[in-house]
Amino acid sequence: METTDKTQGELLAEKLLEKPKNAGLIMNDDEIASADEFCEGYKAFINTAKTEREACCESVKLAKEAGFDEYDSSKEYKPGDKFYFVNRDKSIILTVMGEEPLSEGIRLAAAHIDSPRLDLKQHPLYEDEELALFKTHYYGGIKKYQWTAIPMSLHGVIIKADGTKITINIGEDAGDPIFCVTDLLIHLANEQMKRTLANGVKGEELNLLVGSRPFKDDKVSKKVKLNIMRILNEKYGITEHDFVSAELEIVPAFKAQDLGFDRSMIGGYGQDDRVCAYPALMAILGCDKPKHTCMTILTDKEETGSDGNTGLNSSYLPYFIDDLAQMQGLKGHNVMSKSLCLSADVNAAIDPTFSDVTEARNASKLNYGVVVTKFTGSRGKSGTSDASAEFVGKIRKMMDEGEVIWQTGELGKVDAGGGGTVAQYIANLDMDVIDVGVPVLSMHAPFEVTSKLDTYMAFKAFSVFFKD
């Protein structure tokens, strides 16, 4: 008979107490290698898809390669059919029809593909002190000082007066020029340094430097501005007035790369929320003849409140579900009330340098797996859906049975602040929903940090969810 030297207390502790472990101590070498390989695709995705338009376009490309067809509202879809619907080139719904009728509900993974950035104003170009600059308006919650003195690229579209669409992508390829927002030299920054950190750089000071060489003609003023417009006209055929009907975004020009001596992390721009969007996309692309109809929605405008016709506070998702429901003689609201959703959004990982804002027992950590967040919001749970105990129990069981390494997390101490996700808008459709995503360091900075193992576990979680 086997004997043990463990005390009664030790045996009881093994049985009753939680013992969270670093995923690197749980995963075998083959699975770690799979995680690293998966993240090579992820890095390529976020290097290509730095805006919501580019992420939508890249998702369509990958969907077509995986056998998805464009949605046809006149077609009657059958189990196993795969199709996608694009909303105004800024959001996309990818669907795989299940064996069960839609009356049994759908399985939805919802992520967002917009990220904090600088947008150009409608009249952006001006000259001052013989330098040409663009006026910007920041998008989403940022620390403004972080967006100065780093290389920036210009992305977006310009719609000319005749309706022609011009696609812009400058600063990403070798040989491209880059741009930057300048900052004040430390030698002359005495007054600036007296400002609060929040106002160290003001919104109207986020001006993008775009040129300095004048057009040689003494008969005209604003020679540098004119020279910039000459270059843009020769390359794109635009005039200054065409900026009025443009959507141009300023994002960091650097690429996503492995971070750390052990290459265990990824550093790059826009990981909130593309670090969840890519795993959710890959999970639906790999979904084949599921039991329930499965969807991944990659949406826009989350960083500014999900408003607008490409955000999840609009009606394009329920309209789409309603159209599918009618195909089977059902009502959309009955389908949605039976549906389950993983709101695929990030959480804040504990940063040991700034640990005072987190409550360690209920905060997520890098390398401890995908984060299940029961509620978000701020302070008194304002702006959250707060998943029910029953639904948390279902997701917990699903994760454990699918061998997904997961943890729970809360976005900071109760009175420290907080933030929201799209979960509340999904809940408003009468779906059960909970946030499931990847922990991030330096969230909303131009350079964010994630763990490869956590990113892979997000993919595994969405894949298991689609098999339910």
C-alpha positions in Angstrom: 0.0 0.0 0.0 1.3 3.5 -0.9 2.0 5.8 2.0 2.2 9.5 1.9 4.1 11.9 4.1 1.6 14.7 3.4 -0.3 16.1 6.4 -4.0 16.2 6.5 -3.8 20.0 6.0 -1.7 19.5 2.8 -4.1 16.9 1.4 -7.0 19.2 2.2 -5.3 22.1 0.6 -4.7 20.1 -2.6 -8.4 19.2 -2.7 -9.9 22.6 -1.8 -7.6 25.5 -2.7 -6.8 27.0 -6.1 -3.2 26.8 -7.3 -2.9 29.0 -10.4 0.1 28.0 -12.6 2.1 29.7 -15.3 1.0 28.2 -18.6 4.7 27.7 -19.5 4.8 25.1 -16.6 1.7 23.3 -17.8 2.0 23.2 -21.6 4.3 20.6 -23.2 7.0 21.5 -25.7 4.8 20.6 -28.7 2.0 22.9 -27.6 4.4 25.7 -26.8 5.8 25.3 -30.3 2.2 25.4 -31.7 1.6 28.7 -29.8 4.8 30.2 -31.2 3.8 29.2 -34.7 0.3 30.6 -34.3 1.7 33.9 -33.2 3.8 34.2 -36.4 0.5 34.5 -38.3 -0.8 36.9 -35.7 2.2 39.2 -36.0 1.8 39.2 -39.8 -1.9 40.1 -39.4 -1.3 43.1 -37.1 1.6 44.3 -39.3 -0.8 44.3 -42.3 -4.0 45.3 -40.6 -3.3 48.5 -38.6 -6.7 50.1 -39.1 -10.2 48.7 -39.0 -10.5 49.0 -42.8 -7.3 47.0 -43.3 -8.3 44.4 -40.7 -11.6 44.0 -42.4 -9.9 43.7 -45.8 -7.4 41.2 -44.5 -10.1 39.1 -42.9 -12.0 38.9 -46.2 -8.8 37.7 -47.9 -8.2 35.0 -45.3 -11.9 34.0 -45.3 -11.9 33.5 -49.1 -8.8 31.4 -48.8 -10.6 29.2 -46.2 -13.5 28.6 -48.5 -16.0 31.3 -47.3 -18.2 33.0 -49.8 -19.8 36.4 -49.7 -23.2 36.5 -48.1 -26.2 36.3 -50.4 -29.5 37.2 -48.8 -31.5 35.4 -51.5 -29.7 32.1 -50.8 -31.0 29.4 -48.4 -28.0 28.2 -46.4 -27.6 24.6 -45.2 -25.4 23.0 -42.5 -21.7 23.4 -43.2 -22.1 26.5 -45.5 -19.5 29.2 -44.8 -20.1 32.9 -45.7 -19.1 36.4 -44.7 -20.9 39.8 -44.6 -19.0 43.1 -44.7 -20.5 46.2 -43.3 -19.1 49.4 -44.9 -15.6 48.0 -45.2 -15.1 48.5 -41.4 -16.7 45.4 -39.8 -17.3 41.8 -40.8 -19.5 38.9 -39.7 -18.2 35.4 -40.6 -20.7 32.5 -40.3 -20.6 28.7 -40.4 -24.1 27.2 -40.4 -24.6 24.4 -37.9 -26.4 21.1 -37.8 -29.0 22.4 -35.3 -31.7 24.8 -36.5 -31.3 28.4 -35.6 -34.0 28.0 -33.0 -31.3 26.5 -30.8 -29.3 29.7 -31.0 -25.9 30.6 -32.3 -22.4 30.7 -30.8 -21.0 34.2 -31.3 -17.4 35.5 -30.7 -17.4 39.3 -30.8 -14.1 41.3 -31.1 -13.3 44.8 -32.3 -10.7 45.8 -34.9 -10.4 49.5 -34.2 -7.6 50.8 -31.9 -6.6 54.1 -30.4 -4.9 56.4 -32.9 -4.7 59.9 -34.3 -7.2 61.0 -37.0 -6.7 63.8 -39.4 -9.1 66.7 -39.1 -11.2 67.7 -42.1 -8.9 70.7 -42.9 -5.6 69.2 -41.7 -2.8 70.7 -43.8 -1.2 74.0 -42.7 2.2 75.8 -42.7 3.8 77.5 -39.7 7.4 78.7 -39.5 8.0 77.2 -42.9 7.1 73.7 -41.8 4.1 71.7 -43.1 1.9 70.0 -40.5 -1.3 68.0 -40.2 -3.9 68.9 -37.5 -5.2 65.7 -35.8 -7.9 64.6 -33.4 -7.1 61.7 -31.2 -9.4 58.6 -31.4 -10.1 56.6 -28.2 -8.5 56.8 -24.8 -4.8 57.7 -25.0 -2.0 59.2 -22.9 -1.2 62.0 -25.4 2.4 62.3 -24.4 3.1 58.7 -25.6 2.3 59.7 -29.2 5.1 62.2 -29.6 8.6 61.6 -31.1 7.9 58.2 -32.5 7.7 57.1 -36.2 4.2 57.3 -37.6 2.5 56.1 -40.8 -0.6 57.4 -42.7 -3.4 55.0 -43.6 -6.9 55.4 -44.9 -9.0 56.5 -47.9 -9.7 59.7 -49.8 -12.9 60.1 -51.7 -12.4 62.6 -54.5 -15.1 65.0 -55.8 -16.0 62.6 -58.6 -16.4 59.7 -56.2 -13.1 58.0 -56.9 -11.7 56.2 -53.9 -7.9 56.6 -53.2 -6.3 54.2 -50.7 -3.5 55.6 -48.7 -0.7 53.6 -46.9 2.5 55.6 -46.4 5.2 54.7 -43.9 5.1 51.0 -43.7 7.2 49.8 -46.6 11.0 50.1 -46.8 11.8 53.3 -48.6 8.6 55.0 -47.5 8.8 58.3 -45.7 7.5 58.4 -42.1 6.0 61.2 -40.0 6.1 62.3 -36.4 4.5 64.5 -33.7 7.3 66.6 -32.3 7.9 67.3 -28.6 9.7 70.1 -26.8 13.4 69.7 -26.0 14.1 69.1 -22.3 16.4 72.2 -22.2 13.4 74.5 -22.8 10.6 72.5 -21.2 10.5 74.1 -17.8 7.0 75.3 -18.2 5.8 72.2 -19.9 7.2 70.0 -17.1 5.0 71.9 -14.6 1.9 70.7 -16.4 0.0 67.6 -15.1 0.9 64.4 -16.9 -2.5 64.4 -18.5 -1.8 67.8 -20.1 1.9 67.4 -20.7 1.0 67.3 -24.4 -2.4 68.8 -25.2 -4.8 67.6 -27.9 -4.2 70.6 -30.1 -0.4 70.0 -29.8 -0.6 66.6 -31.5 0.4 68.1 -34.9 2.0 65.8 -37.4 5.2 67.0 -39.1 4.9 66.2 -42.9 7.3 68.5 -44.8 9.8 71.4 -44.8 10.9 72.0 -48.4 9.4 75.1 -50.1 8.0 75.3 -53.7 10.3 77.7 -55.6 8.1 80.6 -56.6 8.3 84.0 -55.0 4.9 84.9 -56.2 3.1 82.5 -53.8 2.9 82.3 -50.0 2.9 79.2 -47.9 5.5 77.6 -50.2 6.0 74.5 -48.0 2.3 73.7 -47.9 2.0 74.2 -51.6 4.9 71.9 -52.2 3.2 69.2 -50.1 0.0 69.6 -52.1 2.0 69.4 -55.3 3.5 66.0 -54.3 0.1 64.7 -53.2 -1.6 65.9 -56.4 1.1 64.3 -58.6 0.9 61.0 -56.7 -2.9 60.7 -56.0 -4.6 63.4 -58.1 -6.1 65.2 -55.1 -6.6 68.8 -54.1 -6.7 70.2 -50.6 -10.5 70.2 -50.6 -10.5 66.4 -51.0 -9.4 66.1 -47.4 -13.0 67.0 -46.5 -14.2 63.6 -47.7 -11.3 61.5 -46.4 -10.7 59.2 -43.5 -7.0 59.3 -42.7 -5.5 57.7 -39.6 -2.1 58.1 -38.1 -0.6 55.0 -36.5 2.8 53.9 -35.3 5.1 52.9 -38.2 7.0 50.1 -36.3 6.3 46.4 -36.8 5.2 43.9 -34.3 8.1 41.8 -33.0 9.1 39.2 -30.5 9.8 40.7 -27.1 12.2 39.4 -24.5 15.3 37.2 -24.5 13.1 34.2 -24.5 10.8 35.6 -27.3 7.8 34.8 -25.1 6.0 38.0 -25.7 4.9 40.2 -28.6 5.3 43.9 -28.7 3.4 46.0 -31.2 0.7 48.5 -32.0 -3.1 47.8 -32.0 -3.1 44.6 -29.9 -6.2 45.9 -28.2 -8.2 44.3 -29.6 -6.6 42.5 -32.6 -5.0 40.1 -30.2 -8.5 38.8 -29.6 -9.8 39.5 -33.1 -7.2 37.3 -34.8 -7.8 34.2 -32.6 -11.6 34.6 -33.0 -11.1 34.9 -36.8 -8.8 31.9 -37.0 -11.3 29.9 -34.8 -14.2 30.5 -37.2 -12.1 29.9 -40.3 -11.2 26.5 -38.9 -14.8 25.7 -37.9 -16.3 22.8 -39.9 -19.9 21.5 -39.6 -20.5 22.7 -36.0 -23.5 21.6 -34.0 -24.8 25.1 -33.6 -24.4 27.9 -36.1 -21.2 29.8 -35.3 -20.3 33.4 -35.9 -17.3 35.7 -35.4 -18.0 39.4 -35.7 -15.1 41.8 -36.0 -16.5 45.3 -35.3 -15.6 48.9 -35.4 -15.9 51.9 -33.0 -15.5 50.1 -29.7 -12.8 52.5 -28.6 -15.3 55.5 -28.9 -18.3 53.8 -27.4 -19.5 51.4 -30.2 -21.7 54.1 -31.7 -22.2 54.7 -35.4 -23.4 52.3 -38.0 -20.3 50.1 -37.9 -20.2 49.8 -34.1 -22.1 47.1 -32.1 -24.4 49.7 -30.5 -26.0 49.8 -34.0 -28.5 47.3 -35.5 -26.4 45.6 -38.2 -25.8 42.5 -36.2 -29.5 41.9 -35.1 -30.6 42.7 -38.7 -28.2 40.1 -40.0 -29.4 37.5 -37.5 -33.0 38.3 -38.3 -32.4 37.8 -42.0 -30.9 34.3 -41.3 -33.8 33.5 -38.9 -36.4 34.4 -41.5 -34.7 32.0 -43.9 -35.8 29.2 -41.5 -39.2 30.7 -40.7 -38.1 32.1 -37.4 -38.0 35.4 -35.6 -34.6 36.9 -35.0 -35.3 37.8 -31.3 -36.1 34.2 -30.5 -32.8 33.1 -32.1 -30.8 35.7 -30.1 -32.4 34.8 -26.8 -31.1 31.3 -27.2 -27.6 32.4 -28.3 -24.3 32.5 -26.4 -21.5 35.0 -26.9 -17.9 35.4 -25.9 -17.1 39.1 -26.0 -13.5 38.8 -27.2 -11.7 41.7 -25.6 -8.5 42.3 -23.6 -7.9 42.8 -19.9 -5.2 44.6 -18.1 -2.3 42.4 -16.9 -0.6 43.1 -13.6 2.4 45.3 -14.2 4.9 44.9 -11.3 6.1 48.5 -11.9 2.6 49.9 -11.3 1.0 47.1 -9.3 -0.8 49.6 -6.9 -3.7 50.0 -9.3 -4.6 46.3 -9.3 -6.0 44.0 -6.7 -3.7 41.0 -7.0 -6.2 38.3 -6.1 -8.5 39.3 -8.9 -6.2 40.6 -11.6 -4.9 38.8 -14.6 -1.3 37.9 -15.3 0.8 37.4 -18.4 1.2 33.7 -19.2 -1.6 32.5 -17.0 -3.9 31.8 -20.0 -6.9 33.5 -21.5 -8.9 35.8 -19.1 -12.5 35.3 -18.3 -13.9 38.6 -17.1 -17.3 38.3 -15.4 -17.9 42.1 -15.4 -16.2 45.2 -16.7 -17.3 48.8 -16.3 -16.0 51.3 -13.7 -16.4 51.7 -10.0 -19.9 50.5 -9.2 -20.0 48.1 -12.2 -21.2 51.0 -14.4 -21.4 50.1 -18.0 -21.3 46.3 -17.8 -23.5 43.4 -18.4 -22.2 41.2 -15.5 -22.5 37.6 -16.6 -24.7 35.3 -14.5 -23.3 32.6 -12.3 -25.0 30.0 -14.5 -23.3 31.3 -17.6 -19.9 31.6 -15.9 -20.4 28.0 -14.7 -21.1 26.9 -18.3 -18.0 28.6 -19.7 -15.8 27.3 -16.8 -16.9 23.8 -17.6 -16.3 24.3 -21.3 -12.8 25.6 -20.7 -11.8 22.8 -18.3 -13.2 20.1 -20.6 -11.4 21.7 -23.6 -8.1 21.8 -21.7 -7.9 25.6 -22.1 -5.6 27.3 -19.6 -7.6 30.2 -18.3 -7.8 32.7 -15.4 -10.2 35.3 -14.1 -9.5 39.0 -14.1 -10.9 42.4 -13.1 -9.8 45.7 -14.7 -8.1 47.3 -11.7 -9.1 48.1 -8.1 -12.7 49.1 -7.5 -12.1 52.9 -7.3 -9.1 53.0 -9.6 -11.0 53.5 -12.9 -12.2 50.8 -15.3 -13.4 50.4 -18.8 -16.0 48.7 -20.9 -16.3 46.3 -23.8 -19.0 45.3 -26.4 -20.5 42.8 -24.0 -23.2 45.2 -22.8 -24.5 45.7 -26.3 -24.6 42.0 -26.9 -26.4 41.5 -23.6 -29.0 44.1 -24.8 -29.9 41.7 -27.6 -31.0 39.2 -24.9 -27.9 36.9 -25.3 -25.8 35.4 -22.5 -22.4 37.0 -22.8 -19.1 37.1 -21.0 -15.7 38.7 -21.8 -13.0 36.3 -22.7 -9.7 37.8 -23.9 -5.9 38.2 -23.6 -4.2 40.1 -20.8 -2.1 43.1 -22.1 0.6 45.3 -20.7 0.8 49.0 -21.7 -2.8 48.9 -23.0 -3.7 51.8 -25.4 -0.1 52.8 -25.7 1.5 52.9 -29.2 3.4 49.8 -28.2 1.5 47.1 -26.3 2.7 43.8 -24.9 1.0 40.4 -24.9 2.1 36.8 -24.2 2.2 34.2 -27.0 0.9 31.5 -24.7 -2.1 33.6 -23.7 -2.8 34.5 -27.4 -2.8 30.8 -28.3 -5.1 30.0 -25.4 -7.6 32.6 -26.7 -7.6 30.8 -30.1 -8.1 27.5 -28.3 -11.0 28.9 -26.2 -12.9 30.3 -29.2 -12.3 27.0 -31.0 -13.7 25.0 -28.1 -16.7 27.4 -27.8 -17.6 26.8 -31.5 -17.6 23.0 -30.9 -20.2 23.4 -28.1 
